[in-house]
Amino acid sequence: MVDARGLSCPMPVVMVQNEVKKNNPQTLEVLLDSRCSVENVTRFAKNNGYDVKAEADGEETKLILTRK
């Protein structure tokens, strides 16, 4: 799991990128609290072979990335 709440771009994308490079996970959960970060992480994930499911809870969003 990557918890990028409270961080502004590009840090959430960098954190997800590092996790993907390091562990090549089949599934990865990402916690975010910025609309911009949600859009940027989603774009990164889709460009790197992941399907993305978003679950919003108030101002926080959990993205579930699943490798295609």
Buried (B, 14 or more C-beta within 10 A) or exposed (E): EBBBBEBEBEEBBEBBBEBBEEEEBEEBBBBBBBEEBBEBBBEBBEEBEBEBEEEEEEEEBBBBBBBE
